[in-house]
């Protein structure tokens, strides 16, 4: 099982990634050991997850979502962009 996830960063930007262990990946981001992008925009809030059956499907879905504009992501995924930690 893989997860696609979207984070709302402190600057209101969106970060999309995939993982096979969502809790560990979020902790890695919180610890500043994840992506440079998230590290420079801490804190963040998890605003979306989607379960996918394997890594291949997760990667394809990630590429699809990353090709969308911010507005398309908000509309298509019904994202809530209020920020509170």
Rosetta blueprint (number, residue, H / E / L):
1 X L
2 X E
3 X E
4 X E
5 X E
6 X E
7 X E
8 X E
9 X E
10 X L
11 X L
12 X L
13 X L
14 X E
15 X E
16 X E
17 X E
18 X E
19 X E
20 X L
21 X L
22 X H
23 X H
24 X H
25 X H
26 X H
27 X H
28 X H
29 X H
30 X H
31 X L
32 X L
33 X L
34 X L
35 X L
36 X H
37 X H
38 X H
39 X H
40 X L
41 X L
42 X L
43 X L
44 X E
45 X E
46 X E
47 X E
48 X E
49 X E
50 X E
51 X E
52 X E
53 X L
54 X L
55 X H
56 X H
57 X H
58 X H
59 X H
60 X H
61 X H
62 X H
63 X H
64 X H
65 X H
66 X H
67 X L
68 X L
69 X L
70 X H
71 X H
72 X H
73 X H
74 X H
75 X H
76 X H
77 X H
78 X L
79 X L
80 X L
81 X L
82 X L
83 X L
84 X L
85 X L
